[in-house]
Amino acid sequence: MTRILVTGAAGFIGSHVAEALVARGDEVVGLDNFDPFYPRAVKEANVAALSRSPRFRLVEGDIRDRDLVAGLLDAGTAIVHLAARAGVRPSLEDPASYASVNIEGTATLLEAARRAGVRRFVFGSSSSVYGDTAPVPFAEDWPALLPISPYAATKRAGELLCTTFSQLYGVRIVALRFFTVYGPRQRPDLAIHKFTRLISQGSPVPFYGDGSSERDYTYIDDIVGGVAAALEWTDAPGPAMETVNLGESRTTSLTALVELIARAVGREARLERLPAQPGDVRRTCADVRKAFRLLGYRPTTAVEEGIPRFVRWFEEAHGRDH
């Protein structure tokens, strides 16, 4: 049994990761500040079943609280750091708070890990760090010097902090660049969840640009498998820092995505056509060869299978016309 601190444990990805770790026998301490970015009740529902396990403890608090974080760590603890202010578009409206949580919070956690003697650290980063200039498919050796949103810049800064702490203090760290994660419990503001809700209601779907923008949509089960494998990688001896893509490694256009959701819902999508938004990249696509080599990562859920799964969950959780 390993003791693992999962930050952002009541969120979408964090709650799934915490569940998987508990299910395999680990002891998990989940830290979450229940940020009001979306309703608290949604996060409470995410961890309702998990909280009944004797191997899980939920702590409400902020990753910038040095004393709180220090009290949750000892040398035998591994860390999966998923807490962050999320969202590309909202970061344009409030860049200072994104820098505070995502950069200061990550530095606080890394420093607490150093002081406690923690040697295993997994950092949740984002495909947004590649910006709009990286060649497709995105490979980890691209310098990622031109992020086009404050959110992306804070995630890149977090990666650089991880590199520094690994080199200086011997922490074994892997930064995982997640590519557009979706699945049950996805945040309500994200496209797949929002589109499913609006199409189910018969409401207009905000459709930015001409529909040709493309994303590498990655099902939550594949992401959870990658995080678990990254934790195993950090258990090897010796300091090291690696950056690894976790994606499906294929693209789906916005037009095709809406068509997939509408087909799964069984209703026609009404589009509200809007200009392309600043901060949104044109395309994301993961080169996952490094993930396969280091972690044995192999995504198994294509978007054509994952979208109907998500819609089934949505209708079970919220009803068909919610």
N, C-alpha and C positions, 0 to 999 in steps of 0.2 A: 504494500500500500504506500502510495506517495501522497504527501500533503501538498496541495496546490492552491495558490491564491489566484482566483479568476476575477479580474477587474471588469466592470460592465456586465456582471453576471446575470442581471435581470433584463438585459437587452436581448435583441433577436439572436445574434450569433452567440453571445455569452451564455444565454440560458441553454442553448443546444449543446454547447461545449461542456458546460458544467454537468448536464444530464449524462452525457457520454462518459465523462470521467468518473462520476459516481457509479454509473452502471458497471464499469470495469473494476470497481473496488477501491478507487482512490478516495481520500478525504479532501473535500473541497470547501474552502472558505470563499464565499462570493462577496465582493465589494461593489456596491452600486450607490450612487447618490440620488437616484430617481429624479433626474433632471426633467423639468417640465416641458422639454421639447415636444414630447407627446404625453398623453394622459398617464398618470401614475397607475391607474387601474389596469392598463395594458401590461405594464411591467410586472405588477403583482400577479396577474394571471399567468405570465410566462414562467414564474417560479413557484406557482401554487403547489403543483405535484412534487417538485424537487424539494421543497421545504419540509416535506414529511419524512425525508430520508435522514437517518441518524448520521450519515456521512457528509451531510451538507449543513453549513451554517451561513446565513446571510447577515452581512454587516452593512448598515446604511451609513455612508460617509463619502467623503471627497478624496480623490487620489492626491490632491494638493495638501492634505492635512498630514504633515510630516509625522507627528506623534502617533496618529491613528495607524498610518501605514506601517510605521516601525513596529508597532505592537502586534502586527499580524504576521511578522516574518521571523524565521530563524534560519540557520544555515541549511537545514534539510528541506526547506520549502522551495518548490518550483513556482514560477510565475507565468501566467498567461494574461498578458496585458491587452484587453480589448476595449477598455473604457475610453471614450472620446466624445467631443462635440462632433456630431456627424452631419453630413450634407454639404454638397458643393454650393448650391444656390444660397442657402441661409448664411454661409460663411462670407458671402459678399456684403451682407447687411451688417455683420457684427464680427469683423475679423479679430478684434482685440480679445474677445472671449474665447475664440477658437485657439488663439495663440496661448492664452493662459491655461486652458484645460489641456490641450493636446501637447504643448511643448513643456510648460512648467510642470504639468502633471506627470508627464513621462520622465522628466529629469528628477522629480521628487521620488518617484518609484525606483528608478535606477540607483539613486543615491542611498535610499533605504535598503535596497538589495545589497549594495556594496558593503554597507555598515554591518548588515546581518550575516554576511558571508554567503549569500545566495549565489549559486553557480549556474542556474538553469533559468532561462528567460525567453519567452516567446512573445513577440510584439506584433500586434495586428496593424498592418499598414494597408495601403490602398493602391489600386491600379491608377488612380488619378495622378500619382506622382510623375507618370510618363508624359503628361501634357499632350500637346497636339503635334509634336515633331518627331516622336519616336517611330522608327520603321516597324511595320506590322509583319509578323507577330512581335509583341513587346518582349524583349529579352532583358534579363537582369543586369547585363553588363552595360546597358545604355546609361549614360551619365545622369539623366533625369534632372537637368539643371533649369528647365523652363516650365514649372507647374503653372497652371493658368487660373487657379483659385486659391484663396487663403487656406481652405481646408487641405488642398493638395500640398501646399507649401508647409503646413504644420506636420503633415505625415512624413514628408521628406526630411524635415528637421528632426523628427523622432527617430528616423532611421540613422541619421548621422550621430545623434546622441548615443544610440545603441552601439554603433561602431567605435566611438570614443571610449565608452565604458568597457567594452570587450577588450580593447587594446591596452587600456591602462590598468584594469583591475582583474582581468582574467575571467570575466563572466562569459559563459557560453550562450550565445544569443542567435536566434533566427528571426528575421523580420519577414512576415508573410504578406505579400501584396495580394489582397483579395480583389477579385474581379466580379462586380455586380452580383452580390449574393441574394438569393431569393429562396422562398420556401415557407412552410408554416411558421407563423408568428413574425413574419417580416414586418418591419416598421410601417405604420399606416401611411406615412408620407411618401414612401417609395413607389416607383412607377407601377410595378406589377400589382401591388396591393391596391393602390389608388385607382388604377384602371379597372381592376376587377370590381371594386365597389361601385364605381360610376356606371359601368356597363350594366351591372346587376340592377341598379336603380333606374336605368334608362336616362341617366344624366349625361351631358356633354363631357367628352374626354379632352382635356387640354393637350394639344398635339403641336409640339414645338418644331419648327422647321419644316422641311419637305418630306420627312419620314425616312430619309436615306441614312441618317445617323445609325451607327451600329454599336452594339455592346456584346461583350462576352458574358452571358448570363450563367451563373454557377449555382447549382443546387446546394442547399445547406448541408446535406449529408456528405457531399464531397468535401466541403470546407471543413467539417468536423473531423473527417478522416485525416485531412492534411494537418490540422492542428495537433491531433493526437500523435501523428507520425513525427511532427516537429518536436514535440516534447520528448519523444524517445531519442531523437537525434541529439538533443541537449544533454542527454545522460552519458554521452561518451566522454572520455577523459580529455583534458586540455582545453585552453581557451580558444574560441573561434567565433567568427561572426559571418553569417550567411544571409543573403536576401533571396527570397524564393517566391515565384509566382504561384498562386492557386487560382486556376480558372478552368473553364470547360475546353478552351482552346479552339473555339469557333465563334463566329459572329452571327447576330440576328438583328435585322434592321428594325427600326421603330415601327414601320408599317407592318412587318411580319409579326412582330410581338403583339400588336393590337389585334391582328387577325386571329392569332393563336388564342388569346384570352377570350375574344368574342365567341369563337367556336366552342371553347370549353364551357363558357357561361350559357351558350345557346341563345344569345341575343345579338342584334346588330349594334355596332359601336357608332355613336354619333360624335363626330370629331369637331372640336373647336380649334380651328387652325390659328396658330400664334407664331410670332417670329422666334427664330432660334435664340437661345438664352446665353448670355455671357457666362464663361466659366465651364460650359459643357464642352467636352472634347467630341470630335467627330466620330472616333472609332476607338474601341478597346479590343484587344485580342491577345491572350496570354500564350507565350511560348512556355510550355510546361516540361520541357526536357530536363531541366535542372531539378524540378520537383520530383520527377520520376527517378532520376539518378540518386539524389540525396535521401528522399523520403519514401520512395516506392509509390508515389502519388499517381493515381490513374483515375480521372473522373469517369463516372459511370452513368450519370443521369443527363441525357440530352434535353434540351429545352422543350422539345415536342412531348416528352414524357413528364417533365417537371411542372409545366404550366397546368395541365389538367390535375395533377396532384395538389398544386396550390389552390386551385379553384375549389376542389372538393373540400379541402380544409377550411377555406373561407366560408363556404356555404354551411358546413357543420358548425363553425364557430359563431357565425353572424346571421345566418339565414340567407336565403336566396335573394331577397329584395332589400337587404340592409344598405 
